Amino acid sequence: MRIVVSDTSCMIDLRKAGLLNALLRLPYSFVMPDTLFEDEWLCLTDAEKSTLCGLGLDVRSLPGPLVQRASSYFNQHARLKLNDCFALTLAEETEDCILLTGDGPLRRIAESKRIEVRGVLWVTDELEIHELVPAADLLAALQRLNDDDLVFLPSQEILKRIRHLSRLV
């Protein structure tokens, strides 16, 4: 099973859309560095964090040398947050993985390292392909994301998916 290393940006958007639990039912293994899970998921209760882990989210600690590498990336790339560097380092160390992020600078650096990068719209496509969310619910989720001023998705791409799902409902 292919591994998806995630930062929190996509996870936060998927939570807003009500798709976070469905994400973890996709046929992938989902992994997140422990620092991101603890530092950037302040909006989640301990019970919600426990539920995510129970659904299959694997929270991993990076050993010392990888923490040093992440710190080195942080010093090299001014636009990355330290937690982004932890996700990048974990993805770099995970063979044939996918990095799930909505962060532009992180995406560009990961792609330059030949790491496959995906985002929220890929997840919604996968949820549709694997029939894990009814089309009407997926449509409502995409409309919520489209209407949220704090979610930054390519407008033409999200509208294309909204039109497609509207025809299915």
C-alpha positions in Angstrom: 0.0 0.0 0.0 1.3 3.4 -1.0 2.2 5.9 1.8 0.9 9.4 1.9 2.9 11.8 4.1 0.8 14.7 5.1 1.3 18.2 6.4 -1.6 19.7 8.2 -2.8 22.2 5.5 -4.8 19.7 3.5 -6.0 17.9 6.6 -7.4 21.2 8.0 -9.3 21.9 4.8 -10.6 18.3 4.7 -11.8 18.7 8.3 -13.6 21.9 7.3 -15.3 20.0 4.5 -16.2 17.1 6.7 -14.0 14.7 4.7 -11.2 13.9 7.1 -12.5 10.6 8.3 -13.3 9.5 4.7 -9.7 10.4 3.7 -8.4 7.8 6.1 -10.6 5.1 4.4 -8.7 5.6 1.1 -6.5 2.7 0.1 -3.3 4.4 1.3 -1.3 4.5 4.5 -1.4 8.0 6.0 1.6 9.3 8.0 2.2 12.6 9.7 5.3 13.8 11.7 4.4 14.0 15.4 5.5 17.6 15.6 2.8 18.6 13.1 0.2 16.4 14.8 0.9 18.0 18.2 1.8 21.6 17.3 -0.6 22.4 14.4 -3.7 20.4 15.4 -4.6 22.6 18.4 -8.2 22.8 17.3 -8.6 19.1 17.8 -9.5 17.5 21.2 -7.6 14.6 22.5 -10.6 12.4 21.6 -10.6 13.6 18.0 -6.8 13.0 17.7 -7.3 9.5 19.2 -10.1 8.9 16.6 -7.8 9.9 13.7 -5.1 7.5 15.0 -7.8 4.8 15.4 -8.8 5.3 11.8 -5.3 4.7 10.7 -3.3 7.9 10.9 0.2 7.0 11.7 2.0 9.7 13.8 5.8 9.3 13.6 8.7 10.8 15.4 11.8 11.6 13.4 15.1 10.4 14.7 17.8 12.9 15.5 19.6 12.9 12.1 16.3 13.6 10.3 15.5 16.4 12.8 18.8 17.9 11.9 18.1 17.6 8.2 14.7 19.2 8.7 16.4 22.1 10.6 18.9 22.4 7.7 16.0 22.7 5.2 14.4 25.3 7.5 17.6 27.4 7.4 17.9 27.0 3.6 14.3 27.8 2.7 13.0 31.0 4.3 9.5 30.4 3.1 9.1 27.1 4.8 7.9 26.7 8.4 9.9 24.2 10.5 7.0 21.8 10.6 6.9 21.9 6.7 10.5 20.8 6.8 9.6 17.8 9.0 7.0 16.7 6.5 9.4 17.2 3.6 12.1 15.2 5.4 9.7 12.4 6.2 8.5 12.3 2.6 12.1 12.3 1.4 12.8 9.3 3.6 9.7 7.4 2.6 10.2 5.5 -0.7 7.6 6.1 -3.4 5.4 8.2 -1.2 3.0 11.0 -1.9 3.3 14.3 0.0 -0.1 15.7 0.7 0.1 19.5 1.1 -1.5 22.7 0.0 1.5 24.8 0.8 3.0 26.3 -2.4 6.6 26.7 -1.3 6.7 23.2 0.2 5.1 21.8 -3.0 7.7 23.3 -5.2 10.7 22.2 -3.1 9.3 18.6 -2.8 8.7 18.4 -6.6 12.3 19.6 -7.1 13.3 16.6 -5.1 11.1 14.3 -7.3 8.6 13.7 -4.6 5.0 13.3 -5.9 2.8 16.0 -4.4 -1.0 16.1 -4.2 -3.6 18.3 -2.6 -7.2 18.5 -1.4 -8.7 18.2 -4.9 -6.8 15.0 -5.5 -8.3 13.7 -2.3 -11.8 14.6 -3.4 -11.1 12.9 -6.8 -9.9 9.8 -5.0 -12.9 9.8 -2.7 -15.2 9.8 -5.7 -13.2 7.2 -7.6 -13.3 4.8 -4.6 -17.0 5.6 -3.9 -16.3 6.5 -0.3 -18.5 9.6 -0.2 -21.8 10.0 -2.0 -21.7 12.5 -4.8 -24.2 14.8 -3.0 -22.0 14.9 0.1 -18.8 15.4 -1.9 -20.6 18.3 -3.8 -21.6 19.9 -0.5 -18.0 19.5 0.8 -16.5 21.2 -2.3 -19.1 24.0 -2.1 -18.1 24.6 1.6 -14.4 24.8 0.6 -15.2 27.1 -2.4 -17.2 29.4 -0.1 -14.5 29.5 2.7 -12.3 32.6 2.4 -9.5 30.8 4.3 -9.3 27.9 1.8 -7.1 28.5 -1.2 -7.8 26.1 -4.0 -7.5 26.7 -7.7 -10.9 28.2 -8.5 -11.2 26.8 -12.0 -10.4 23.3 -10.8 -12.8 23.3 -7.9 -15.6 24.8 -10.1 -14.9 22.0 -12.7 -15.4 19.4 -10.0 -18.5 21.1 -8.6 -20.1 21.2 -12.1 -19.2 17.5 -12.6 -20.7 16.4 -9.3 -23.8 18.6 -9.9 -24.6 16.5 -13.0 -24.3 13.3 -10.9 -26.8 14.4 -8.2 
